[in-house]
Amino acid sequence: REPGRPPHQAYALAPDVTVVQVLGGVTNLVYAYAGQWMYFELMATMSSADDFPKAFLVAGPTMVILYLGVALVGYGLGAGGSDLIDSLRAGPMLRVLAAMLAVHVAIAYTVTNVVLTRYLHGSLPGADVDARHAMSYLRHGACAVALLVSGFFVANSIPFFNQMMGVIGGLLAGPISFLLPIGLYLTALGDHLRD
């Protein structure tokens, strides 16, 4: 120990931590494992759900390699903060990373929007989700555009949108992704055993 330096102290919970920081950490942990519900939704929208493992066999390792690559390149470029984009200096590399982030967000939005649009289209009166004619395509497209426009207005009308999404995700992602499936399974099992 260096002279004049206080002894190291360990805390179960850091004394200066805030509720928002704790909720943010828990939310990140939940988000890391909560995406599996999307796989079932995607399989439900595929013409042949048996092809999903083949698609995931390519997509899974590709995502791991790309995320690891981004983390390593960011670390190599000197990114020190929790936000890769904010920790880099202005220049060509920042523009390339910002473009890649835009592509990532567009792809993630598209994947999520497929499921939400299908649900919204199915909830319309006279739902024709599986029909293959112009009116069905028009309704489906209108639902997709309505989700896009409403998402744009909500995201831009709330000044603390990032924090709000963290709170909503932290409060709902865990129960929806982990507790709801268990509850539904137990309910179905109880119904099956009663029959």
Rosetta silent file (secondary structure, phi, psi, omega in degrees, C-alpha in Angstrom):
SEQUENCE: REPGRPPHQAYALAPDVTVVQVLGGVTNLVYAYAGQWMYFELMATMSSADDFPKAFLVAGPTMVILYLGVALVGYGLGAGGSDLIDSLRAGPMLRVLAAMLAVHVAIAYTVTNVVLTRYLHGSLPGADVDARHAMSYLRHGACAVALLVSGFFVANSIPFFNQMMGVIGGLLAGPISFLLPIGLYLTALGDHLRD
SCORE:     score description
SCORE:     0.000 S_00000001
   1 L     0.000  137.024  179.054    0.000    0.000    0.000 S_00000001
   2 L   -74.805  145.799  178.377    1.250    3.469   -0.910 S_00000001
   3 L   -62.962  137.952  178.567    1.772    5.903    1.984 S_00000001
   4 L    82.353   -4.342  179.436   -1.167    8.223    2.484 S_00000001
   5 L   -94.799  131.797 -178.563   -3.493    6.064    0.389 S_00000001
   6 L   -67.247  151.645  179.128   -6.561    4.735    2.214 S_00000001
   7 L   -63.607  150.680  179.768   -6.935    0.951    2.437 S_00000001
   8 L   -66.224  133.797  177.898   -9.028   -0.693   -0.256 S_00000001
   9 L  -119.812  139.549  177.861  -12.631   -1.134    0.747 S_00000001
  10 L  -110.385  139.108  179.811  -15.101   -3.493   -0.854 S_00000001
  11 L  -122.716  143.509  172.800  -18.814   -2.833   -0.894 S_00000001
  12 L   -67.300  -35.252  176.693  -21.665   -5.172   -1.689 S_00000001
  13 L  -138.514  123.712 -177.194  -23.296   -2.157   -3.348 S_00000001
  14 L   -55.293  136.847 -175.604  -21.257    0.917   -4.255 S_00000001
  15 L   -66.700  -23.092 -178.208  -22.222    3.818   -1.967 S_00000001
  16 L  -101.069   10.963 -179.395  -22.614    6.289   -4.833 S_00000001
  17 L   -74.527  144.204  179.114  -24.711    4.043   -7.083 S_00000001
  18 L  -106.499  165.197  178.486  -28.128    5.334   -8.098 S_00000001
  19 H   -61.593  -38.280  179.992  -31.352    3.466   -8.751 S_00000001
  20 H   -63.433  -40.012  178.544  -31.086    4.370  -12.449 S_00000001
  21 H   -66.101  -41.523  178.448  -27.599    2.806  -12.657 S_00000001
  22 H   -64.059  -46.317  179.504  -28.786   -0.392  -10.957 S_00000001
  23 H   -62.837  -38.082  177.567  -31.839   -0.600  -13.217 S_00000001
  24 H   -63.619  -41.984  178.321  -29.605    0.039  -16.252 S_00000001
  25 H   -65.637  -43.616  178.435  -27.269   -2.798  -15.256 S_00000001
  26 H   -64.803  -39.903  179.175  -30.128   -5.213  -14.625 S_00000001
  27 H   -62.097  -43.038  178.260  -31.733   -4.184  -17.907 S_00000001
  28 H   -61.484  -40.286  178.705  -28.518   -4.931  -19.816 S_00000001
  29 H   -64.759  -44.002  179.631  -28.354   -8.356  -18.187 S_00000001
  30 H   -65.513  -44.087 -179.812  -31.987   -9.106  -19.019 S_00000001
  31 H   -60.438  -33.073 -178.473  -31.591   -7.858  -22.609 S_00000001
  32 H   -62.547  -29.120 -175.949  -28.609  -10.166  -23.074 S_00000001
  33 H  -116.399    0.787 -172.601  -30.820  -13.219  -22.505 S_00000001
  34 L   -93.631   -1.337 -175.693  -34.301  -11.995  -23.414 S_00000001
  35 L   -77.415   -8.872 -174.566  -34.076  -12.179  -27.194 S_00000001
  36 H   -65.236  -22.451  178.735  -35.008  -15.829  -27.488 S_00000001
  37 H   -62.783  -28.991 -177.966  -38.731  -15.018  -27.678 S_00000001
  38 H   -66.531  -29.721 -178.891  -38.097  -13.466  -31.083 S_00000001
  39 H   -62.008  -43.244 -179.495  -36.965  -16.806  -32.532 S_00000001
  40 H   -66.639  -37.875  178.536  -40.371  -18.387  -31.968 S_00000001
  41 H   -66.167  -41.244  178.152  -42.132  -15.390  -33.457 S_00000001
  42 H   -64.633  -40.370  178.713  -39.895  -15.498  -36.525 S_00000001
  43 H   -62.887  -35.478 -179.485  -40.516  -19.230  -36.934 S_00000001
  44 H   -67.262  -25.792 -179.410  -44.262  -18.585  -36.807 S_00000001
  45 H   -92.647   -7.046 -179.681  -43.972  -16.163  -39.735 S_00000001
  46 L   -79.539  149.096  177.401  -41.804  -18.478  -41.882 S_00000001
  47 L   -69.582  -30.594  175.346  -43.395  -20.555  -44.611 S_00000001
  48 L  -134.931  101.865 -177.162  -41.390  -23.540  -43.333 S_00000001
  49 H   -65.342  -18.496  178.417  -40.382  -23.283  -39.675 S_00000001
  50 H   -66.408  -18.282  179.563  -38.147  -26.330  -40.143 S_00000001
  51 H   -82.495   -9.559 -176.757  -35.711  -24.070  -42.022 S_00000001
  52 H   -60.561  -44.467  179.026  -35.105  -21.851  -38.989 S_00000001
  53 H   -57.850  -35.399  177.733  -32.235  -23.949  -37.524 S_00000001
  54 H   -64.681  -43.160  179.574  -30.418  -23.686  -40.867 S_00000001
  55 H   -65.579  -41.071 -178.384  -30.840  -19.903  -40.869 S_00000001
  56 H   -71.960  -28.415  177.025  -29.748  -19.620  -37.252 S_00000001
  57 H   -62.152  -29.690  175.448  -26.721  -21.847  -37.898 S_00000001
  58 H   -87.365  -46.206 -173.468  -25.485  -19.083  -40.197 S_00000001
  59 H   -69.229  -40.385 -176.523  -26.870  -16.066  -38.296 S_00000001
  60 H   -59.573  -59.554  178.326  -25.778  -17.084  -34.766 S_00000001
  61 H   -61.355  -35.042  178.500  -22.024  -17.446  -35.355 S_00000001
  62 H   -61.617  -44.001  179.031  -22.072  -14.456  -37.719 S_00000001
  63 H   -63.556  -42.831  179.635  -23.566  -12.242  -34.985 S_00000001
  64 H   -61.158  -46.209 -179.524  -21.023  -13.465  -32.419 S_00000001
  65 H   -63.130  -43.943 -178.639  -18.125  -12.800  -34.800 S_00000001
  66 H   -66.843  -44.925  178.963  -19.427   -9.354  -35.771 S_00000001
  67 H   -63.308  -42.420  178.075  -20.132   -8.240  -32.188 S_00000001
  68 H   -64.468  -40.922  177.906  -16.736   -9.512  -31.044 S_00000001
  69 H   -61.139  -44.521  178.410  -15.080   -7.805  -34.012 S_00000001
  70 H   -62.217  -43.269  179.923  -16.736   -4.486  -33.212 S_00000001
  71 H   -63.297  -43.855 -178.733  -15.702   -4.745  -29.564 S_00000001
  72 H   -68.232  -42.097  177.629  -12.093   -5.586  -30.436 S_00000001
  73 H   -64.544  -43.008  177.949  -11.800   -2.866  -33.088 S_00000001
  74 H   -60.893  -43.103  177.905  -13.342   -0.332  -30.713 S_00000001
  75 H   -64.258  -41.087  179.116  -10.931   -1.345  -27.980 S_00000001
  76 H   -65.465  -29.987  178.925   -8.046   -1.174  -30.442 S_00000001
  77 L   -83.735   -0.517  175.565   -9.081    2.332  -31.499 S_00000001
  78 L    93.509   17.086  177.353   -8.966    3.469  -27.882 S_00000001
  79 L   -67.097  124.262 -176.589  -12.650    3.480  -27.007 S_00000001
  80 L  -116.944  -16.995 -178.036  -12.747    3.725  -23.254 S_00000001
  81 L   -89.134 -178.260  179.484  -16.323    4.617  -22.393 S_00000001
  82 L   -79.722  -15.018  179.804  -19.407    2.490  -22.364 S_00000001
  83 L  -111.867  112.556 -175.663  -20.567    4.039  -25.646 S_00000001
  84 L   -59.823  -45.320 -176.376  -18.284    3.199  -28.566 S_00000001
  85 L   -64.499  -44.806 -177.848  -19.506    6.003  -30.809 S_00000001
  86 L   -68.714  -22.737 -174.999  -19.191    8.725  -28.161 S_00000001
  87 L   -89.949   -2.390  178.829  -15.666    7.695  -27.165 S_00000001
  88 L   -99.366  150.109  177.237  -14.146    8.111  -30.646 S_00000001
  89 L   -76.091  155.772  177.381  -12.808   11.345  -32.136 S_00000001
  90 L   -62.491  140.075 -179.489  -14.493   12.844  -35.191 S_00000001
  91 L   160.439 -173.070 -176.753  -13.080   11.476  -38.415 S_00000001
  92 H   -63.462  -36.869 -179.468  -13.548    8.812  -41.073 S_00000001
  93 H   -64.762  -39.154  178.081  -13.592    5.906  -38.602 S_00000001
  94 H   -63.725  -39.666  178.910  -16.406    7.521  -36.626 S_00000001
  95 H   -65.431  -40.680  178.317  -18.407    7.974  -39.836 S_00000001
  96 H   -63.624  -45.647  179.529  -17.888    4.320  -40.805 S_00000001
  97 H   -64.814  -38.556  177.705  -18.951    3.144  -37.330 S_00000001
  98 H   -64.495  -38.646  177.316  -21.981    5.451  -37.357 S_00000001
  99 H   -65.625  -41.344  177.862  -23.013    4.035  -40.747 S_00000001
 100 H   -64.063  -38.341  177.349  -22.598    0.487  -39.440 S_00000001
 101 H   -63.996  -40.478  178.387  -24.702    1.378  -36.398 S_00000001
 102 H   -62.290  -40.964  177.695  -27.403    2.773  -38.684 S_00000001
 103 H   -64.645  -42.617  178.855  -27.438   -0.499  -40.662 S_00000001
 104 H   -59.902  -46.653 -179.854  -27.615   -2.493  -37.417 S_00000001
 105 H   -63.853  -40.398  179.678  -30.566   -0.456  -36.142 S_00000001
 106 H   -62.953  -41.934  179.980  -32.343   -0.767  -39.504 S_00000001
 107 H   -68.122  -45.256  179.311  -31.946   -4.565  -39.504 S_00000001
 108 H   -61.800  -40.496  177.985  -33.009   -4.911  -35.853 S_00000001
 109 H   -63.718  -42.916 -178.711  -36.022   -2.681  -36.512 S_00000001
 110 H   -62.166  -45.051 -179.764  -36.984   -4.712  -39.586 S_00000001
 111 H   -62.071  -46.444  179.473  -36.802   -8.033  -37.721 S_00000001
 112 H   -66.997  -39.176 -176.372  -38.873   -6.703  -34.822 S_00000001
 113 H   -66.441  -28.440  177.949  -41.275   -4.895  -37.118 S_00000001
 114 H   -58.784  -46.312 -177.484  -42.131   -8.127  -38.988 S_00000001
 115 H   -69.796  -47.041 -177.796  -43.615   -9.596  -35.826 S_00000001
 116 H   -65.764  -39.645  179.200  -45.346   -6.424  -34.641 S_00000001
 117 H   -64.429  -42.372  178.483  -46.788   -5.650  -38.069 S_00000001
 118 H   -61.409  -42.668  178.611  -48.183   -9.164  -38.403 S_00000001
 119 H   -63.537  -47.782 -179.371  -49.820   -8.883  -34.986 S_00000001
 120 H   -61.303  -42.767  178.276  -51.268   -5.444  -35.749 S_00000001
 121 H   -62.474  -39.925  179.402  -52.525   -6.625  -39.138 S_00000001
 122 H   -69.230  -22.166 -179.762  -54.120   -9.669  -37.508 S_00000001
 123 L   -87.589   -4.704  177.722  -55.932   -7.499  -34.976 S_00000001
 124 L   -73.228  151.441  175.372  -57.681   -5.433  -37.663 S_00000001
 125 L   -62.297  138.211 -178.493  -61.339   -6.163  -38.414 S_00000001
 126 L    67.359   41.183 -175.129  -61.598   -8.678  -41.251 S_00000001
 127 L   -58.060  131.889  178.928  -57.991   -9.763  -40.727 S_00000001
 128 L  -133.543   53.008 -173.436  -56.469  -11.366  -43.802 S_00000001
 129 L   -59.741  -41.734 -175.518  -52.879  -11.806  -42.635 S_00000001
 130 L   -90.467   -1.598  179.949  -52.172  -14.937  -44.658 S_00000001
 131 L   -71.400  149.944 -178.951  -54.018  -13.813  -47.796 S_00000001
 132 L  -119.349   67.833  176.004  -51.920  -13.111  -50.880 S_00000001
 133 L  -140.778  170.168 -171.519  -53.755  -10.318  -52.670 S_00000001
 134 H   -58.958  -41.256 -177.886  -53.290   -6.585  -53.139 S_00000001
 135 H   -65.229  -39.417  177.848  -55.635   -5.504  -50.336 S_00000001
 136 H   -64.640  -43.184  177.512  -53.858   -7.723  -47.796 S_00000001
 137 H   -63.166  -38.712  179.485  -50.483   -6.344  -48.866 S_00000001
 138 H   -65.104  -44.255  177.339  -51.835   -2.808  -48.637 S_00000001
 139 H   -62.964  -43.254  179.690  -53.136   -3.380  -45.088 S_00000001
 140 H   -61.597  -45.864  177.963  -49.863   -5.009  -44.068 S_00000001
 141 H   -62.530  -39.869  178.726  -47.871   -2.104  -45.514 S_00000001
 142 H   -64.479  -39.038  177.067  -50.141    0.421  -43.813 S_00000001
 143 H   -64.054  -42.025  179.448  -49.596   -1.312  -40.457 S_00000001
 144 H   -63.734  -44.053  179.513  -45.816   -1.240  -40.990 S_00000001
 145 H   -66.628  -39.257  178.693  -45.835    2.454  -41.897 S_00000001
 146 H   -62.143  -41.260  176.733  -48.119    3.258  -38.947 S_00000001
 147 H   -64.447  -41.704  179.257  -45.668    1.548  -36.578 S_00000001
 148 H   -62.774  -48.344 -177.903  -42.734    3.408  -38.139 S_00000001
 149 H   -66.877  -43.309  179.947  -44.403    6.812  -37.937 S_00000001
 150 H   -65.817  -39.216  176.438  -45.722    6.290  -34.415 S_00000001
 151 H   -62.483  -40.063  178.049  -42.292    5.074  -33.257 S_00000001
 152 H   -61.889  -46.556 -178.050  -40.662    8.143  -34.806 S_00000001
 153 H   -67.738  -40.393  178.727  -43.053   10.528  -33.051 S_00000001
 154 H   -64.634  -46.032 -177.873  -42.776    8.793  -29.680 S_00000001
 155 H   -63.709  -33.112 -177.105  -38.969    8.658  -29.852 S_00000001
 156 H   -94.379  -10.629 -179.361  -38.682   12.331  -30.786 S_00000001
 157 H   -94.197  -14.056 -178.493  -41.371   13.730  -28.501 S_00000001
 158 L  -107.263  116.851 -175.423  -39.926   12.393  -25.240 S_00000001
 159 L   -67.874  -22.060 -178.250  -36.715   14.161  -24.186 S_00000001
 160 L  -113.385   44.167 -172.725  -35.565   11.296  -21.958 S_00000001
 161 H   -60.019  -42.686 -177.898  -36.377    8.497  -24.402 S_00000001
 162 H   -61.346  -45.425  178.768  -33.250    6.430  -23.701 S_00000001
 163 H   -66.517  -38.680  179.352  -33.897    6.385  -19.955 S_00000001
 164 H   -62.653  -41.946  179.183  -37.594    5.666  -20.496 S_00000001
 165 H   -64.826  -36.286  176.875  -36.748    2.670  -22.696 S_00000001
 166 H   -63.032  -42.974  179.701  -34.359    1.420  -20.002 S_00000001
 167 H   -66.740  -46.955  179.725  -37.065    1.619  -17.352 S_00000001
 168 H   -61.594  -46.178  179.589  -39.709   -0.026  -19.540 S_00000001
 169 H   -63.257  -42.400 -179.529  -37.292   -2.749  -20.632 S_00000001
 170 H   -64.974  -35.003 -178.065  -36.056   -3.351  -17.107 S_00000001
 171 H   -82.803  -30.933 -172.604  -39.563   -3.664  -15.732 S_00000001
 172 H  -108.758  -31.162 -174.058  -41.144   -5.679  -18.547 S_00000001
 173 H   -62.570  -43.492  179.869  -38.470   -7.647  -20.453 S_00000001
 174 H   -62.053  -56.055  179.552  -37.675   -9.997  -17.582 S_00000001
 175 H   -60.009  -40.185 -178.324  -41.245  -10.942  -16.663 S_00000001
 176 H   -68.676  -41.250 -174.472  -42.324  -11.235  -20.310 S_00000001
 177 H   -82.602  -28.838 -173.365  -39.304  -13.265  -21.394 S_00000001
 178 H  -114.039  -43.483 -175.607  -38.820  -15.475  -18.351 S_00000001
 179 H   -84.534  -40.972 -178.292  -41.924  -15.587  -16.133 S_00000001
 180 H   -60.566  -46.278  177.932  -44.719  -15.441  -18.725 S_00000001
 181 H   -60.748  -38.455  178.162  -43.544  -18.544  -20.658 S_00000001
 182 H   -63.980  -45.267  179.055  -43.267  -20.509  -17.405 S_00000001
 183 H   -61.955  -43.296  178.949  -46.753  -19.377  -16.356 S_00000001
 184 H   -66.043  -39.122  178.127  -48.257  -20.240  -19.733 S_00000001
 185 H   -63.708  -45.855 -179.403  -46.563  -23.642  -19.727 S_00000001
 186 H   -64.679  -37.132  176.690  -47.829  -24.454  -16.240 S_00000001
 187 H   -63.692  -46.066  179.166  -51.338  -23.319  -17.201 S_00000001
 188 H   -64.951  -39.367  178.572  -51.296  -25.493  -20.333 S_00000001
 189 H   -64.331  -42.343  177.135  -49.891  -28.412  -18.370 S_00000001
 190 H   -61.248  -41.892  177.017  -52.636  -28.028  -15.753 S_00000001
 191 H   -64.035  -39.153 -179.696  -55.297  -27.965  -18.474 S_00000001
 192 H   -66.510  -42.370 -179.231  -53.771  -31.045  -20.095 S_00000001
 193 H   -68.781  -32.859  177.593  -53.663  -32.963  -16.801 S_00000001
 194 H   -68.107  -33.494 -179.936  -57.297  -32.052  -16.018 S_00000001
 195 L   -74.568    0.000    0.000  -58.395  -33.399  -19.396 S_00000001
